[in-house]
Amino acid sequence: MRQLKYHEKKLLKKVDFFAWEADNNLHEIKILRKYRIQKREDYTSYNKLSRHVRSIARKLRDLETDDPFRERCTAKLLDKLYRMGLIPTKESLALVDKITASTFCRRRLPVMLVKLRMSQNLKMATELIEQGHIRIGTDVVTDPAYFVTRTMEDFITWKSTSKIRKHIMEFNDERDDYDFA
């Protein structure tokens, strides 16, 4: 190996290779793989959102306990987060501290398809979404990053002209010949 030049030695003095962290990169890659997130920007936006929500909760917690503004805003925040599906109950602000980027990832459409047992794994769920087999209400969704709220969970179904829907109905002996003419 060659001898380092003066400026290279000087630069290396500033970097500690033993305690060096690459901005939580390993954890980020692990989450991206676990939830099959295709765009890193989605994960960073989930991180920003979770930080923002936690900071709002911290500011609300710092207000006086008998303040009517605090009570009103806390109730609104907890209701909003509950309707979004980010917290399990509307009990207290302590639940808001547990919101992370993974909490947002768990509400993505492919994860919900696996949870509803419409797909076996996230890879298959992502493919089904991109191919246009899934609809929420009346809208066909082709974006795997689609965020599903609690009220939307009940409206996730197969597209009416989907071959998969046809096979499932045949398997369950529910197929009507008029529907698939």
C-alpha positions as CSV (number, residue, x, y, z in Angstrom):
1,M,0.0,0.0,0.0
2,R,1.3,3.5,-0.8
3,Q,2.0,6.1,1.7
4,L,-0.8,8.6,2.2
5,K,-0.2,12.2,1.2
6,Y,-0.3,15.0,3.7
7,H,-3.9,16.2,2.8
8,E,-5.1,12.6,2.9
9,K,-3.8,12.1,6.4
10,K,-5.3,15.3,7.5
11,L,-8.7,14.3,6.1
12,L,-8.5,10.9,7.8
13,K,-7.9,12.4,11.2
14,K,-11.4,14.0,11.1
15,V,-13.2,10.7,10.4
16,D,-13.7,8.1,13.2
17,F,-14.1,4.8,11.5
18,F,-15.0,2.9,14.6
19,A,-18.0,5.0,15.7
20,W,-19.0,6.0,12.1
21,E,-22.7,5.8,11.2
22,A,-24.1,6.2,7.7
23,D,-27.3,8.0,8.7
24,N,-29.1,4.9,9.9
25,N,-28.7,3.3,6.5
26,L,-28.8,-0.3,7.6
27,H,-32.1,0.2,9.4
28,E,-33.5,2.0,6.4
29,I,-32.6,-0.7,4.0
30,K,-34.1,-3.3,6.3
31,I,-37.4,-1.5,6.4
32,L,-37.4,-0.9,2.6
33,R,-36.9,-4.7,2.1
34,K,-39.4,-5.7,4.7
35,Y,-42.3,-3.6,3.3
36,R,-41.0,-3.8,-0.3
37,I,-40.9,-0.1,-0.7
38,Q,-39.7,0.7,-4.2
39,K,-38.9,4.4,-3.7
40,R,-36.6,5.6,-1.0
41,E,-38.4,9.0,-1.1
42,D,-41.5,7.3,0.3
43,Y,-39.6,6.1,3.3
44,T,-38.0,9.5,3.9
45,S,-41.4,11.2,3.7
46,Y,-42.9,8.6,6.2
47,N,-40.0,9.5,8.5
48,K,-40.7,13.2,8.2
49,L,-44.4,12.7,8.8
50,S,-43.8,10.6,11.9
51,R,-41.3,13.1,13.3
52,H,-43.8,15.9,12.6
53,V,-46.6,14.1,14.4
54,R,-44.5,13.3,17.4
55,S,-43.3,17.0,17.6
56,I,-46.9,18.2,17.6
57,A,-47.8,15.7,20.3
58,R,-44.8,16.9,22.4
59,K,-45.9,20.5,22.0
60,L,-49.4,19.6,23.1
61,R,-48.1,17.7,26.1
62,D,-46.1,20.8,27.1
63,L,-49.2,22.9,27.5
64,E,-51.1,23.0,30.8
65,T,-53.3,20.0,31.5
66,D,-56.5,22.1,32.1
67,D,-56.1,24.2,29.0
68,P,-59.2,23.9,26.8
69,F,-57.1,24.4,23.6
70,R,-54.9,21.5,24.6
71,E,-57.9,19.2,25.2
72,R,-59.5,20.2,21.9
73,C,-56.4,19.8,19.8
74,T,-55.5,16.5,21.6
75,A,-58.9,15.1,20.8
76,K,-58.7,16.2,17.2
77,L,-55.1,14.8,16.8
78,L,-56.0,11.4,18.4
79,D,-59.2,11.2,16.3
80,K,-57.3,11.9,13.1
81,L,-54.5,9.4,13.8
82,Y,-57.1,6.8,14.8
83,R,-59.1,7.2,11.6
84,M,-55.9,7.0,9.6
85,G,-55.1,3.7,11.4
86,L,-51.8,4.8,12.9
87,I,-52.8,4.3,16.6
88,P,-55.0,1.4,17.9
89,T,-57.2,3.5,20.3
90,K,-57.9,7.2,21.1
91,E,-56.7,6.8,24.7
92,S,-53.8,9.2,25.2
93,L,-50.9,11.1,23.7
94,A,-48.5,8.4,24.8
95,L,-49.6,6.3,21.8
96,V,-48.5,9.1,19.5
97,D,-44.9,8.6,20.6
98,K,-44.9,5.1,19.2
99,I,-45.6,6.3,15.6
100,T,-42.7,5.6,13.3
101,A,-42.1,5.3,9.6
102,S,-42.9,1.6,9.9
103,T,-46.4,2.6,11.2
104,F,-47.0,4.4,8.0
105,C,-45.6,1.4,6.0
106,R,-48.0,-0.9,7.7
107,R,-50.9,1.1,6.2
108,R,-49.7,0.8,2.6
109,L,-52.0,-1.1,0.2
110,P,-49.7,-4.2,-0.4
111,V,-49.4,-4.8,3.3
112,M,-53.2,-4.4,3.7
113,L,-53.7,-7.0,0.9
114,V,-51.6,-9.5,2.8
115,K,-53.4,-8.6,6.1
116,L,-56.8,-9.2,4.4
117,R,-55.4,-12.5,2.9
118,M,-56.1,-11.3,-0.7
119,S,-52.4,-12.1,-1.4
120,Q,-49.8,-14.5,0.0
121,N,-46.9,-12.1,0.2
122,L,-45.9,-8.5,-0.4
123,K,-44.2,-9.2,-3.7
124,M,-47.4,-10.8,-5.2
125,A,-49.5,-8.0,-3.7
126,T,-47.4,-5.3,-5.3
127,E,-47.6,-7.1,-8.7
128,L,-51.4,-7.4,-8.4
129,I,-51.7,-3.7,-7.6
130,E,-49.4,-2.6,-10.5
131,Q,-51.3,-4.9,-12.9
132,G,-54.6,-3.2,-11.9
133,H,-56.4,-6.1,-10.2
134,I,-57.3,-4.1,-7.1
135,R,-59.8,-1.4,-6.5
136,I,-60.8,0.6,-3.5
137,G,-64.4,1.6,-3.8
138,T,-64.9,2.4,-7.4
139,D,-61.3,3.5,-8.2
140,V,-58.8,1.1,-9.6
141,V,-55.5,1.6,-7.7
142,T,-52.1,1.0,-9.5
143,D,-49.8,2.7,-7.0
144,P,-48.4,0.3,-4.3
145,A,-47.6,3.4,-2.1
146,Y,-51.4,4.0,-1.7
147,F,-52.2,4.8,2.0
148,V,-55.2,2.9,3.3
149,T,-57.2,4.4,6.1
150,R,-59.5,2.5,8.5
151,T,-62.7,3.4,6.5
152,M,-61.1,2.4,3.2
153,E,-60.1,-1.1,4.5
154,D,-63.7,-2.3,4.0
155,F,-63.8,-1.2,0.4
156,I,-60.7,-3.1,-0.9
157,T,-61.9,-5.6,-3.5
158,W,-60.9,-7.2,-6.8
159,K,-61.6,-5.3,-10.0
160,S,-64.9,-6.5,-11.5
161,T,-63.3,-7.7,-14.7
162,S,-60.3,-9.3,-13.0
163,K,-59.4,-12.9,-13.8
164,I,-58.5,-13.5,-10.2
165,R,-61.9,-12.5,-9.1
166,K,-63.4,-15.0,-11.6
167,H,-61.2,-17.8,-10.3
168,I,-62.1,-17.1,-6.7
169,M,-65.8,-17.0,-7.4
170,E,-65.5,-20.3,-9.3
171,F,-63.6,-21.9,-6.4
172,N,-66.3,-20.7,-4.0
173,D,-69.2,-21.8,-6.3
174,E,-70.5,-18.2,-6.4
175,R,-69.9,-17.5,-10.0
176,D,-72.8,-16.2,-12.0
177,D,-72.6,-16.9,-15.8
178,Y,-74.3,-13.6,-16.5
179,D,-71.5,-11.6,-14.8
180,F,-68.6,-13.1,-16.8
181,A,-70.2,-13.4,-20.2
